[in-house]
């Protein structure tokens, strides 16, 4: 088995990966990105951000600012359940039965006011709000955003370029998600937790953070999600550990093979990705370099169809939704078709998408491919800073354009109501 066989299996069995960097013995032995994604573009990491927040907590402990065996209330003006320790935030054993949802203007206040049904430390529940609370405490103690606190301690020593972290209404980095970084940077982060000869991490933190601190076996059928949970790191089979984020953002560390695998993606099949890692990469002692990679384009051909089509009753966007516009349900106002170009007008503005039927055409933060088959047209738009690809399947019926939008992955529905537009 090899990197090449892993890639072939991924392309056959998995929705999509966007990039990978494979390190063994401290060196990069394989790397690649599926066009239109690149290794140079920061990719949204979602919950892989949690492992970076854990690292920030480790620095705060080492600098005497934070004690993980003190109550959360000590760092929150006496608010919150007095039984809950900072350690319980790190291990997601806060005692909540249902995960608190960040909402309102002060997410920390919402978390602290949520009743704790079980004794903290006795019940594991995946709890992004707990990570948010941990990050809020670290930012309060350091008087810095997480990105600024980690810059001289972690990001600069590892050679990170500019990174961004989404912020809550209070201006805090959201901690449990929201970090964007490049795949090589994620791989270097994993390498640090595997070997840290320069002492970049606080002494002993890597061992504490990556061993099983809590039992997370819920009896489910995802074997790499029930091997134990550390300080915002998952234990895996084969004595491995990882940070991961929704839709295929991975930092997998395999100490017994002296290996690190960083991946980004847009897939719903995260367990299948790990299955393929164990099948193809555990015994790959001399992996070959990856060749040119690309996501599939839309099959079909070009067209000379032109015209502007207007939607009489466009869907409205939800006020107050903090997500980027391309994660909202489509709010199409009008569509203009031209050879090699589609312009979509929606509630957020006007978006031009040059496309080709046999290639992805980059255009700033997006890339598109499209093709005609008779009177049917399909446009696929990838947002190259993250996992989301929106597909517009269109049928031209005289002066009417019927549009069926969908997404490859989503935290909600992936298919949206049909849109009808009339030639202007």
N, C-alpha and C positions, 0 to 999 in steps of 0.2 A: 504494500500500500504506500501511497505517496501523496504529496500536495496535489499533484495532477489528478490522481484518482479521487481525492476529496472534492476538488473543484467539479469534476465530472459528476460526482454523486449529488453535490449541492444543486447543480444546474438541472439535474434530472428530477430530484425529489423535493426540493425546497422552493418556496415562493420566490425568494431572491435574497442573496447577499449583495452588499455594495462594495465591501473592501475587506482585505485581510492582510495582516502582518504576522509572520510566524518567526519566532526567535528560538534558537536552541544554543545552549552554551554561551549565552550572552550576546550572540550575533544574530543579525537578521539573515535568515536562510531562504525566505520566500516572501514576496509581497505582491500585491496586485489590487486593482480596483476595476469594477465592472462599469464601463462607460455607460451613462454620462457622469458617473461619480468619479472622484479623483482622491488620491491620498493626500493632496494638498488642501482640500476643502474641509474645514471643521464640520463635524457631523453631530447632530443632537444625540446625546447619550441616554436620555431619560433616566431610569433608576440606577444606571451605572454611576451616576452622580453621587449616590449614597456612599460609595466606597471612598470617594474624595472627601466627603463630609466627615466620615469616620477618621480619616487621616488628619483633618483639621482638629478634631477632638483630641487625637493623640498628641499633637503638638501642644495644645492648651493644657493637657495633663502634665506633660514634661516641663512646661514653663511655670507650673504651680498655680495656674489660673483655675483649674477644674479638677474636681475629685469625682470619679465616676461612681463612687460608693456613697456619695452624699445625696440627699433628696433633691429632686427637681425643684421643689418649692424653695429651696435655699437660694437658687439662682433666679427665681421669678417672684421676688417680693412676697414670699409666703403663699403664693397661689398654687393650686393643684393638689392632687391627692398626696398626703404626707408620706404614704407608703412607697410611692414611686421614686426610684433612684435613677440617676443619669445612666447607670448601667442598663436599666430596663429600656431606655430609649435606644441604646446601641444594639441591644439584642432583640428588639421588638417583642418584649415580654412585659408590656405596660399593664396588662390586665384587662385591656379593652376586649370586648367580644365582637364588636362591630367597629371597623376602622373609622375614626373621626374624619370628616371631610373638611378640608380647608375652605372657608367661606367667610363672607363679611369683610370688614376692613382690617380686623386684627386676628390673624389665623392662630397666633400663639394663645391668645385669650380663649378662643374657641376650643382649642385642644385642652387647655388646663381646666376648662369648665365642663368638659365631657365626663360623665360618670365612669368610674372604673369598677367593672362588675366583678372581677376576680382578683385574687391576691397577686400583685405584681411579682414577676419572676416565675410564676407557675403556669402561665398560658401563653403560647406563642401565637401571634397574629401578624401577618404582613401589614405594616403600618407606616405608610409614607408620612402621615402627620407626626409620628414620633420622630422621624428623621428631621422634619421641618423644625420641631421643637428643639432638637439637639443643635441644629444649625443656628437657630435663633439665640440659644444660650451662648454658644461659642462667639457669635458676633457681638452679643452684648458684653461679654467679658473682655474681648479683644478690642472692642470699639472699631472694628473693621468689617467690611464685607468678607465673605469667605474667599472670593477671588483675590482680594488684596492681601489677606492674611497668608494664603497659600503661595503667593507669588515668590517671595524670597526664600521660603522654606522648602517648597516642593517644585513649583513650576519652573523657576529659573535654574535650579540645579539639574533638572531633567531636560532642559533645553526646549521647554514649551514656547510656542509663539503666543500671539494674543488668544485669549479664551474669553468666552462670555458665559454668564450665568443669569438665567431669568430671575426676576425679582417679584416679590409679593407686594400688596398695596402699601405695606409699611416700609418698603424699600429694602427689605432683607433679601439676600439670595435664598431661593426656595429650598435648597439643600437636598431634598429628596429626589429632585429631578432638575432639569434646566441647564445643565452644563453642556457646552459644545466644545469638542476637541478633535484633533486629527488622529487617525488610526495609529500612526507611529508613536504619538504621544501616549496613547492608551497602552500600547505595548511596552513602552519604557516605564510606565507606572506599574504594570504587572511585573516587569523585570526587577524593579525596586523591591517589591514584596517577596520576590524569589531570592534575590541576593542584593545586599546593601553594603558593599565593601567600604563605601565612603561615609557611612553613618548618617545618611540623609534623614532617615526615619528615627524617631525616638527609640532608644534601646528597649527591646522587648515588645514593641508595639505590633510589629508584623506577626509575631507568633500568637499574641493574644487575639488580634483582630481576625485571623484566618483560621483559628481552630474552632471546633464546635462549642459554642457557648450556650446554645439552646437547642432543644429537641423540636424539630419542625416537621416530624413525620405525621402527616394527617391521613395516612392510609390511601393517598391518591395514587394515580398511575403514572406520575412523572418522576422517575427515579432520581433525577438530578435536582429535584426540588424538595427532597425529604432526607438529605444526608446530614442535616445539622446546619445551624446558622451561627455565624460569628458576630463580629462588630461590623455590621453592614456588608459582610461578605457571605456568600453561599459556599457550603461544602459541596463537593461533587463526588461521584464515583472515582475510582482509581487514585484515591488520596489527593485529588486535585481540589482547588478552590477557585472562586471566580467572583467578579462583580458583573452584573448584567442589567440591561435595560430593555424596555418594551420593544418588540418588533426586531430583535436580533442584534442588540448592541452588547458585545461580549468582551471581557478581559479574563481569559482562562489561563490559570497557572498550574502547571503539572510538575511538581518538584521532583518526582521520581524519574522524569525524563529530561529534567533541566530545561523545560520548554515553557514558552508563553505564546498564546495565540490571541490576538486582538482582531475583532471583526465588527463591522457595522452592517446593517441590513434593513430590510423592509419585509419581514416575514411573520407569519402567525405560527410557524413550526419550530419554535426555539428548542424543544426537546429533541426533535429530529436532527437539528444542527449538531447538538452535543453528541447524539448517537453516532453521527458520521465522524465527528472528531475522534471518538474512542475507536471507531472501526478503522480509520484510515491514517491517523497521525501518531498514535502511541508508539509504534515501532518504526517510524519513518526516520531512520538514522541519517540519511543523506537526501533530503528533499530537493527536488529540482526547482529552479526558478519558474515563476508563473509566466505564461505568455499573455498576449493581448486578450482582454476580457471585455464583454459588452452584454448588457441586458438585451433581450430580444426586441426587435422593432416590430411595428405593426405590419402585418402582411398585406399586400395589395399594391396599388399603383398610384401615380400622381393624377391630378385632375385639373381641368380648367374651370370648374364651377366657381362662380363669383356671385356675391350678393350679401346684403345685410338683412338679418332676420331679427325681429323685435318680439319680446315676450310681453304680453299685455298685462299679466298679473304676476310679476316676479316674486319669488319667496323673499321675505325679509330676514335680515340677520338678527340674532338675539342680542339686544343691548346688554352690555356688561360682560359678554363672553370675552375672557382674557386671552383666548388662544389666537395664534396667528390666523390670518384670514383664510389661508388654504386648508385649514382644519375645520372650517365651518361647513355646514351644508351649503351646496351651491345656491347662489342668489343671482342667477343669470338674468340680466336685463336685455342684452342683445348679443348676437353673434354675427361677425362678418367673416365670410369665407372668401379666400383668394388663393390662387396657386401658390403652394408652399408657405402659406401664412394664414393663421386664424387669429382674430381679435375678439376677445371676450370682455364684455362690459358687465360689471356686477356691482353690488353694493359697496365694494371697496375700491373701485376705480376701473381703469381700462388696462387690459393685459394682452400684450401682443406675443404670439407664439409662432415663430418660424419653425417649420417642420420639414422632414423628408420622409419618404416612405421606406427608405432603405438605410436610414441612419438617425441617431439622436442629434438634434441640432441645439447646442448650448446657447443660452440667452440670459446672461446674468445669473440670477439665483435659480433659474429653471432650465430644463432642456425638454424638447418635445420630439415625438415621432408620430406620424399620421399617414393614413393611406385610405384610398377609395376602393371599394368593391361594388361596382355597379352604382346604385343610388345610395349606398351605405358608406358612411365615413366614420372612421375612428381616430380620435386624437388622444394621445397619452402624454401627460405633462408631469415630469418628475421635478420635485423640489429638492435640489441636490444637497441641501444642508440637513436633510433628515430622511425618514423612511417613506414619506408619503408620495404616492403617484396617483393622480386623478385621471380617470378615463372618461371621455365623452363619446358615447356611441350614438351616432346620428343617422337618421334616415330622411332623405329628401323626398317629399311627396308633393309634387307640383310646387306651389308657393309656400308650403309648410315644411319647417324643419323640426323633426321630433328628436329630442335629446334625452338620453338615459345616462345620467352621470353616476359614477361609482368611484370608490377608493380601494386601493390594494389592502390597506390596513387602517384601522381606526379604533379609538377608544369607545366608539358608539357604532351606529349602523355604517355599513360600507356601501350600501345601495340607496339611492335617493329618488324621490318622486320624479316622474317623467315631466319634462319641460317642453312646451310647444311654443314655437316662434313662427311668425309670419313675415314673409318677404316685405321689406319696407318699400 
